[in-house]
Amino acid sequence: MARLTRLAYLTPLAPVQTDTSYYSEELLPHLCRHAQVDVYTDDRLAAAQEVGKAYRLYGYHDLAQAGSYDHRIYQIGSHPAHLPVLQQFLRYGGVLVLHDADLSALIEASRNGHGDGQASLSSVRRAGGLWPFLQIGYNALLHQPWLPRRWQRNGSILEQAAGIIVHSRAARRHIVEQYPRARVRQVPLGVRRPPAIDPLQARQALGLPQEAFIAVSPLEAVGETELTLLLQGFAQLLERWPQSWYLLAGWSQPDSSLAAIADVAGVSDRVRVVLCPDLAALYRCLAAADVVLSLGKAGCGHLPPSLLRAMSFGRPAVVPDCPPYDELPADCAVRVEPGAGVPAQLAAALWAMAAHPALRHWYGQCAARYVQSEHTPAATARHYLEFLGRLSLPHDTGEPGIAAQRAACAALHPLP
């Protein structure tokens, strides 16, 4: 009988509110069906957890006394809760799973040893805009000149990884261009099927009119620049469809500039921020909506998990025509071209969805089929295990067929 692969899996977990926490909660049961998994998380959380999960739970510091593993997997995002995960990676090495292109908060926490970095981030936003800062921050993390001296290593963080897992073509392309020898695998993001929630009851719980047209945006996908465009577009929609509301849903309070931007756009009485204490609350908010908006800029991140969760509910998406959003099929998302005309395009797309329920239903059904077939936790676990198996093969990038293509090329063009 074949021995089960033994994995160490390092991640924040709920009640720490990050998308990575919920990602891991949904993925781990599927990984545990095919591998022996020990999970390492916050030491206090591990000590307080009840016994009986499908995996054994330890604190991050327990990894020092652990035995050998076939692979160590590190979930890395921008939230400061990922800092101890990064520390353990730099000590022991293994496979990185990159969740975010905006790693500014992690950089701040690493540099100062504490704090959430919001004051510094806000000042950068005011000075030069958010997106240039994301690019600088992402590159800074990769090349780590700012890390404490005791963390210094030869080469970048990515060059140290035994393998790298990402969730978009854009992210994979970005890494391969900079590090051609990196072993990179793109895997589905993985979100579970949504619970059965009555939309009218969800609206009643939120105090929203049952006959209104409601749009929702994930807070993690909305920066100050994007929010300005979204609210300008929503203001134009209200002129044609006055029975409309706009929700911003997520784990943490948005930037303090939200109220001012809403006032300037003239829509403050129709915009509501919904802070969700857990995933169940987020699902109730998504169930109340008719359409989901996500207007992140082009980059090497992945699709916001809350966007996929809303689409899995059967909610059509309105997204920018740029990576990574261009990976969504055309029949489940309406795309808007970046530029000065974004608000007008948003208003037109939303009006079409509001005025034509049959069109909205068709897009929504296509969205649900896509997410529930392509972004399942079971598929994500399968990709993980296939990639981990390939890491034992020399010179394999982790993409199916690459090793075979290289062997064929070698046969056609042998080295002298």
C-alpha positions, 0 to 999 in steps of 0.5 A: 500500500502506497504511503500517504504524502505528508504535508505541513500546511501553514496558514492563518485560519478563522476567526482571523478575517482574511480571504486566505483563512476561508480559502484554507478552511474550504481547501483543507478537507479536500487535501486531507482525503489524499494526503496526511496534513498537519496544519500550522497556524497562530499559536493561541488559535491552535491551543484553543481549537477543538479536537476532531477536525480532519487534520491535526492543528499546531502553532507556528512555533511547533514546526521547529520540533516537527519531524520531516515532511514531504512538502511544506506549503506556505499561504502568503497574502498581504495581511499582517497575519501572514508574517509568521508564515513568511518567517517560517518559510525563510527558515525552512523553505518549501512551496509558496502559495501567493494570494495577493499582489498588494503586499504593502501591509506585510512589508510594513509589518516586516519592516516595523515589527508591528502595526498594520501600516495604515498610516503609511499606506494612506500617505502613499495613496494621497501622494502618488496613488495606490496602484504605483505603490502596489507595483513598488510593494510587490517588487520590494517583497520579491527582492526583500532588500527591506527584510531584517538582516537575520532574514537575508538570503541569496537571491529573492524569496521566489528563487528560494521556493521549491515551487510556487502556486498562483491563481491566475495566468497573469500571476504565472506569466509575471513570475516566469518572465522574471524567474524562468527557472521557477517551478510555477503552477496555476490552480483554480482559486477554489470556493465552495458552493453557496448555501441556500439563502432566500434573497428576499429574506437576506434583503429584509435582514439588511433593511433593504427594499425588496423591489430594489436593484442592488449591486455589491462590490467586495471591499478587498477589490476596491481602492480609492481610485476604483471607488470613485469610478464605481460611485460615479457610474452608480450615480449615473444609474440612479438617474435612470433607475432610481430604485437602486442601492449599492453595497460594499461588503467585506471583512474590514472598514474601508478607507475613511475617504469613502464618505467624502467620495460618496458625498461628491458623487451625490449617492451617500444615501444609497451606499451602504458598507456591510462589515461581515464578521464571518463567511455566513454574513458575507454570503447573506450580503451576496445573496441580497444583490442582483449583480456584483461589481469588481473594478480592480486594475490590471495586475498579477494578482488573482480574482477576488474570492468574494467575486467568485462567491457572488458569481457562484450565487448566480450573480452576473459580474461587471469587471474591467477588461484587463488581467486577471479579469479577462480570464472570465468567460464572456457569457458570465461577465460584462467587461468595461474598457479602462479609461475616462469612459468607465462610469458611463460604461458601468451605468449602461451595464447596470441599467441593462441588468436592471431593466432586463431581468431575463438577461440578468438571469442568463448571465447569472446562470452562466456565472454559477455554472462556470464557478461551480465547475472550474473553481471548486475546492476539490479541483484546487486540491487535485492541482496541489497534489499533482504539482507536488508530485511533479516537484520531484521531477527535475526541470519541471515547471509544474505545468502539464505537458512541459516536461514532455515538450522539453524531451521532444525538443531535446530529441529534435535538437540534441546538444552537441 
